[in-house]
Amino acid sequence: MAQAILVIGPAWVGDMVMAQSLLKQLKQDDPQADIDVIAPPWTAPVATRMAEVRHVLVLDIAHRQLALWRRLRFGRDLRGRYQRAIVLPNSFKSALPAFASGAPRRTGFLGEMRRGLLNDIRHEPPGGRLRTIDRFVMLARAAGAARPEPMPPQLRSDPARAQMALERLGYAPVDGPVLALCPGAEYGPAKRWPARHFSALARQYRERGFRIWVLGSARDSAAAAEIDVEDKEDFTGRTDLLEAIDLLAQATAVVSNDSGLMHVAAALGRPLAALYGSSDPTHTPPLHPRAVVVSKGLSCSPCFARTCPLGHLRCLEDLDAAEVAHALDRALGR
């Protein structure tokens, strides 16, 4: 009988993409395993594009809402279905469905007051901070076992859905090179490359014959509006996440801040320039050979702040369009 595994997935799009490396490892270790993923509605669409996932179970609770009894009831409804549960977020509340499911083995990092909820507890190894993707993958193996090298995420896409989205929005089919820009970053402005730099870069590629697409959520529409380039096609706030995934898969190249869509683009194998400001490119890098990380590497970074604590944002202000264009051309193999 195949082992059934329940994975409680992350609440951030980028982390959900990286979680696929854990699912790949679980499948490599046990090809017959049936893997179901619990996810909030805003990251669940990503899990539906992972070949390793049997079912996505949507737990619709607001991001900062405790809703302890709802989480317990959700897990209790799954009782008896799983031999193992793996909890990726570090919060107390995220472990409740795994505990209530009755899975005999419940794996995760100690996190926030989780003794008793988890019975296969892991600890950060001594000697440094692990990459997010390494933290996830090490949960596949027994405590103390050698940590496997993460397999890169690899999302599926649907070209027909991309075409339908273009038709719905009144844009022409893809018939030439496309540069997709992702100017948003949910975390805060210290991760957002300035609009004037996006504009200068977009004009360079527009002159080379590229169509310019701008993708993101409705919260990114203001940033998209500031990108000044002729004939840009602004999708921000006009697509759902699945459509954004399918459109990114059609792009010739992508330039993105360190964001969920950056990890999506890498997992789709798109040539990518990934821009890092306040965050650490060694902690959450895109794992694809066609992704090039671009960072100034200043002494004040990474600071992990939402807004620049020094007030100058030099880590992104000083990163000009020429430097990013050079990186993107490397990703394109030029």
WORAHU-V319199 format. One record per residue. N is the residue number from 0. RES is the residue in one letter. PHI is phi in degrees with one decimal (999 if undefined). OMEGA is omega in radians with two decimals (* if undefined). NEAR is the number of other C-alpha atoms within 12 Angstrom. Layout:
# WORAHU-V319199
N|RES|PHI|OMEGA|NEAR, N|RES|PHI|OMEGA|NEAR
This chain:
# WORAHU-V319199
0|M|999|-3.11|9, 1|A|-66.6|3.07|15, 2|Q|-73.7|3.08|23, 3|A|-103.0|-3.07|31, 4|I|-121.8|3.08|40, 5|L|-105.1|3.11|44, 6|V|-115.0|3.05|49, 7|I|-91.1|-2.98|47, 8|G|-85.1|-3.10|47, 9|P|-73.6|-3.14|38, 10|A|-97.7|3.09|36, 11|W|-114.1|-3.07|30, 12|V|-59.7|-3.13|35, 13|G|-61.1|3.11|37, 14|D|-67.0|3.10|40, 15|M|-64.4|3.07|44, 16|V|-60.4|-3.12|47, 17|M|-65.0|3.12|49, 18|A|-62.6|3.13|52, 19|Q|-62.1|3.11|46, 20|S|-63.7|3.02|38, 21|L|-63.2|-3.12|44, 22|L|-62.0|3.09|45, 23|K|-61.3|-3.14|33, 24|Q|-66.3|3.11|31, 25|L|-60.2|3.13|37, 26|K|-70.3|3.09|28, 27|Q|-66.7|-3.14|19, 28|D|-71.7|-3.13|17, 29|D|-145.0|-3.07|20, 30|P|-59.1|-3.12|17, 31|Q|-89.6|-3.09|17, 32|A|-63.7|3.02|25, 33|D|-101.7|-3.04|29, 34|I|-113.4|3.02|39, 35|D|-112.5|-3.08|36, 36|V|-123.3|2.95|44, 37|I|-89.9|-3.11|45, 38|A|-149.7|3.00|40, 39|P|-71.6|-3.05|29, 40|P|-61.8|-3.08|28, 41|W|-84.0|3.03|28, 42|T|-113.8|-3.13|36, 43|A|-55.8|-3.14|35, 44|P|-57.2|3.13|35, 45|V|-63.3|-3.11|48, 46|A|-64.0|3.12|48, 47|T|-67.8|3.14|32, 48|R|-98.7|3.12|31, 49|M|-107.7|-3.07|33, 50|A|-63.5|-3.05|23, 51|E|-81.1|-3.00|33, 52|V|-92.1|3.06|37, 53|R|-81.4|-3.13|23, 54|H|-134.1|2.98|23, 55|V|-105.8|-3.12|28, 56|L|-105.4|-3.03|28, 57|V|-87.4|3.07|29, 58|L|-107.1|-2.97|29, 59|D|-90.8|3.07|21, 60|I|-130.7|-3.10|22, 61|A|-56.0|-2.96|16, 62|H|-53.3|-3.07|19, 63|R|-104.2|-3.14|13, 64|Q|-84.3|3.14|16, 65|L|-70.7|3.10|18, 66|A|46.1|-3.01|20, 67|L|-61.5|-3.11|21, 68|W|-67.3|3.10|16, 69|R|-63.6|3.13|21, 70|R|-66.2|3.12|32, 71|L|-65.5|3.12|26, 72|R|-64.7|3.12|20, 73|F|-59.2|3.13|29, 74|G|-67.8|-3.13|33, 75|R|-62.3|3.10|21, 76|D|-67.1|3.13|19, 77|L|-99.9|-2.99|28, 78|R|-58.4|3.08|23, 79|G|86.5|-3.07|20, 80|R|-90.3|-2.94|24, 81|Y|-126.5|3.05|33, 82|Q|-89.2|-3.08|28, 83|R|-149.8|3.02|36, 84|A|-129.7|3.13|46, 85|I|-125.5|-3.07|51, 86|V|-107.2|-3.10|47, 87|L|-86.3|3.06|46, 88|P|-66.6|-3.07|33, 89|N|-95.3|-3.01|31, 90|S|-79.7|3.05|29, 91|F|-60.6|-3.04|28, 92|K|-64.4|-3.10|32, 93|S|-69.7|-3.13|45, 94|A|-84.6|-3.06|45, 95|L|-63.2|3.11|38, 96|P|-61.1|3.11|42, 97|A|-63.8|3.11|49, 98|F|-61.8|-3.08|43, 99|A|-68.9|3.14|32, 100|S|-68.4|-3.13|34, 101|G|76.2|3.10|30, 102|A|-57.1|-3.07|33, 103|P|-60.6|-3.14|25, 104|R|-118.6|-3.07|29, 105|R|-125.5|-2.94|38, 106|T|-105.7|3.03|41, 107|G|174.3|3.05|44, 108|F|-73.7|-3.08|33, 109|L|-54.7|3.03|27, 110|G|57.0|-2.94|23, 111|E|-103.0|3.03|19, 112|M|53.3|-3.02|18, 113|R|-113.3|3.05|27, 114|R|-63.0|-3.07|21, 115|G|98.5|3.06|20, 116|L|-75.2|3.09|35, 117|L|-108.8|3.09|37, 118|N|-122.3|3.07|25, 119|D|-131.5|-2.95|29, 120|I|-89.3|3.10|31, 121|R|-109.9|3.14|30, 122|H|-127.7|3.07|19, 123|E|-60.0|3.13|23, 124|P|-68.2|3.09|18, 125|P|-67.9|3.00|7, 126|G|96.0|3.05|6, 127|G|141.1|-3.07|10, 128|R|-88.3|3.13|16, 129|L|-77.7|2.93|21, 130|R|-62.7|3.13|25, 131|T|-55.4|-3.07|33, 132|I|-67.0|3.09|39, 133|D|-71.1|3.09|34, 134|R|-60.3|-3.13|35, 135|F|-65.0|-3.01|43, 136|V|-67.1|-3.11|41, 137|M|-65.9|3.12|36, 138|L|-75.3|3.11|41, 139|A|-71.4|-3.02|42, 140|R|-103.6|3.12|29, 141|A|-64.4|3.10|21, 142|A|-56.6|3.14|20, 143|G|87.9|3.12|16, 144|A|-72.2|3.09|13, 145|A|-60.4|-3.12|14, 146|R|-80.5|-3.13|22, 147|P|-72.7|3.05|24, 148|E|-72.5|-3.08|20, 149|P|-62.3|2.97|30, 150|M|-82.6|-3.07|27, 151|P|-61.3|3.02|31, 152|P|-59.0|-3.09|38, 153|Q|-149.6|-3.10|35, 154|L|-82.6|3.02|35, 155|R|-85.8|3.07|30, 156|S|-133.8|-3.10|33, 157|D|-127.7|-3.12|22, 158|P|-57.7|-3.13|22, 159|A|-65.1|3.10|18, 160|R|-67.1|3.08|24, 161|A|-62.4|3.11|30, 162|Q|-61.7|3.12|25, 163|M|-63.7|3.11|22, 164|A|-65.4|3.10|29, 165|L|-61.5|3.12|26, 166|E|-63.6|-3.13|16, 167|R|-61.1|-3.09|16, 168|L|-89.8|3.07|19, 169|G|81.4|3.13|14, 170|Y|-106.1|-3.11|22, 171|A|-72.1|3.04|18, 172|P|-61.1|3.12|23, 173|V|-73.6|3.14|26, 174|D|-137.7|3.13|14, 175|G|-172.4|-3.08|17, 176|P|-69.0|-3.12|22, 177|V|-129.9|2.98|32, 178|L|-104.6|3.11|44, 179|A|-98.3|3.11|45, 180|L|-110.0|3.11|51, 181|C|-123.8|-3.00|51, 182|P|-85.0|-3.08|47, 183|G|-89.2|2.99|40, 184|A|-162.9|-3.04|40, 185|E|-58.6|-3.03|27, 186|Y|-63.5|-3.13|24, 187|G|158.0|-3.06|23, 188|P|-65.1|3.13|33, 189|A|-72.3|3.06|36, 190|K|-111.7|-3.03|40, 191|R|-110.0|3.05|41, 192|W|-63.0|-3.07|45, 193|P|-60.4|-3.08|35, 194|A|-62.2|-3.11|32, 195|R|-65.0|3.10|25, 196|H|-73.3|3.04|31, 197|F|-56.3|-3.11|46, 198|S|-63.1|-3.12|32, 199|A|-62.4|3.12|26, 200|L|-65.4|-3.12|38, 201|A|-61.2|3.14|42, 202|R|-65.4|3.09|26, 203|Q|-59.0|-3.08|26, 204|Y|-77.1|3.04|34, 205|R|-63.2|3.12|26, 206|E|-67.5|3.10|17, 207|R|-85.6|3.10|16, 208|G|98.7|3.11|18, 209|F|-80.8|2.83|29, 210|R|-74.2|-3.13|34, 211|I|-113.4|3.04|41, 212|W|-106.9|3.03|43, 213|V|-123.1|-3.07|46, 214|L|-121.0|3.11|48, 215|G|159.8|3.13|41, 216|S|-83.6|3.11|30, 217|A|-61.0|3.12|23, 218|R|-68.2|3.14|21, 219|D|-96.2|-3.05|32, 220|S|-64.0|3.13|25, 221|A|-64.3|3.11|20, 222|A|-64.4|3.13|34, 223|A|-63.7|-3.10|37, 224|A|-63.6|-3.12|27, 225|E|-81.6|3.12|23, 226|I|-79.1|-2.99|33, 227|D|-100.7|3.09|25, 228|V|-150.6|-3.09|29, 229|E|-66.5|3.01|20, 230|D|61.0|3.07|18, 231|K|-68.1|3.13|29, 232|E|-114.3|-2.98|32, 233|D|-97.4|-3.14|37, 234|F|-98.4|-3.00|39, 235|T|-61.0|3.14|32, 236|G|73.8|-3.06|23, 237|R|-115.9|3.11|24, 238|T|-129.3|2.93|27, 239|D|-86.6|-3.04|25, 240|L|-65.4|3.12|34, 241|L|-64.3|3.10|35, 242|E|-64.6|3.11|36, 243|A|-62.2|3.09|42, 244|I|-60.6|-3.08|44, 245|D|-69.1|3.09|34, 246|L|-69.5|3.10|48, 247|L|-59.6|3.13|49, 248|A|-65.0|3.14|37, 249|Q|-89.3|-3.09|36, 250|A|-73.8|3.06|38, 251|T|-74.6|-3.13|35, 252|A|-154.8|-3.09|44, 253|V|-135.2|2.96|51, 254|V|-121.5|-3.03|54, 255|S|-145.3|2.88|46, 256|N|-63.8|3.04|50, 257|D|-69.7|-3.01|47, 258|S|-151.9|3.09|45, 259|G|-59.9|-3.12|40, 260|L|-67.5|3.05|51, 261|M|-62.2|3.13|50, 262|H|-67.6|3.06|47, 263|V|-61.9|-3.12|57, 264|A|-59.7|3.12|51, 265|A|-65.0|-3.12|43, 266|A|-71.1|3.04|42, 267|L|-91.7|3.11|39, 268|G|76.1|-3.13|33, 269|R|-79.8|2.95|42, 270|P|-56.1|-2.88|41, 271|L|-141.3|2.88|48, 272|A|-105.8|-3.08|46, 273|A|-102.0|-2.99|49, 274|L|-99.1|-3.10|51, 275|Y|-118.8|3.05|44, 276|G|-112.8|-3.09|44, 277|S|-77.0|-3.11|40, 278|S|-91.9|-3.00|38, 279|D|-106.5|-3.13|32, 280|P|-67.1|3.08|30, 281|T|-86.4|-3.10|23, 282|H|-93.6|-3.13|24, 283|T|-132.3|-3.10|33, 284|P|-77.9|2.95|40, 285|P|-73.0|-3.08|48, 286|L|-102.3|3.05|39, 287|H|-147.6|-3.07|28, 288|P|-63.7|3.14|22, 289|R|-95.7|3.08|29, 290|A|-102.7|3.12|36, 291|V|-115.5|3.10|39, 292|V|-81.6|3.12|39, 293|V|-122.0|-3.11|38, 294|S|-151.5|3.11|34, 295|K|-76.1|3.12|26, 296|G|62.4|-3.12|23, 297|L|-69.9|-3.13|20, 298|S|-65.8|-3.12|12, 299|C|-90.0|-3.12|21, 300|S|-124.7|-0.01|26, 301|P|-79.6|3.12|28, 302|C|-104.7|3.12|23, 303|F|62.2|3.13|24, 304|A|-84.2|3.07|22, 305|R|-76.5|3.03|21, 306|T|-126.4|-3.05|24, 307|C|-62.5|-3.13|25, 308|P|-69.7|3.13|18, 309|L|-98.1|3.05|15, 310|G|80.5|-3.08|15, 311|H|-115.8|3.14|17, 312|L|50.3|-3.11|29, 313|R|-62.4|-3.12|29, 314|C|-59.1|3.11|36, 315|L|-114.0|3.10|38, 316|E|-60.9|-3.09|29, 317|D|-85.0|3.12|23, 318|L|-91.4|-2.99|32, 319|D|-89.2|-3.06|26, 320|A|-63.7|-3.13|29, 321|A|-63.4|-3.13|21, 322|E|-66.4|3.14|26, 323|V|-70.8|3.10|36, 324|A|-61.5|3.10|35, 325|H|-62.3|3.12|24, 326|A|-64.2|-3.11|30, 327|L|-66.4|3.08|36, 328|D|-64.8|3.03|26, 329|R|-62.2|3.14|21, 330|A|-63.0|3.14|28, 331|L|-79.8|3.12|25, 332|G|81.7|-3.13|17, 333|R|-96.3|*|11
